[in-house]
Amino acid sequence: MHVHVVDDAEIGQEARATAEDHSAVRLWLRILSCSMQIEQHIRGRLRDRFGTTLPRFDYLAQLDRHPRGLRLNTLSRYLMVTGGNVTALTTQLIDDGWVERLPDPTDGRSSIVRLTAVGRRRFLRMAVEHERWLVELLDGFDAPHRDALYEQLGRLRVHVAEQRAESRTVPSSRKERAS
């Protein structure tokens, strides 16, 4: 028996799946839908409570994890966004006094960005609430299920990484070419 708890407006990408679809397609759409639901919830809370965006929060979180600072290209890789996106956020956060740009002590041609004391204090306030929102959101999804899902998703990530590495080693003459 199927219980209907998510309305059509919230079901998102998973609405595309049918019972006839391969289980891999249904699983992909379910993972994507869960991720998008959680992300939309967090985006709304950050906007309403702090007047900020999720990309800005993620940027600050990376700098919080690297107190000595990061080069912009490294920050861009960690955030999985283009250099242009990181440059625009950097400019905004410097103007707001949350981030500072400094010469890279290991390479005089480069610079690093790091949180200012004000930026760190403000970010930590957001981070505490962010964690609370996630705990509340997943409350009721009991610990054994959460732990099992975490373990399985970790295995999935390793499997996908192995598949990507394997596909890179296939000679280009054997790869299908898009028409």
C-alpha angles and dihedrals in degrees: 000000000000119000115209108222102143119065123221093260091059102037092081120168093003089069087076092064123094131189088253093059118102112267089243090060092047091048092049092050092047093051091047092048093049091048092048093048093052092044093050090050093051093043090055094047093049091048094046098041103033106015090237140116133245093242089054091049091049091049091052091045091057091051090047089056090051106045093176089059137246137251112249093243090054091047089050091053092048091050092042092227135117123276089246091060091050092047092053093048091046092054092049094047093047089050089050092050095242097110136034131202116223136174112270105250091212097046121030091199093061137060135211132212125218139169119273118226089259091048092050093050092048093045093050090055089054093044093055091053093042090057091047091052091052092047090050092045093053095037109120091033090100124231098253091054092044091049093047092049091048090051094047094047088051090054089048091053091051091047093050091047090052091049091051092048090048093049090053091058094054108105112253091240089065096047117098113246121222113240 
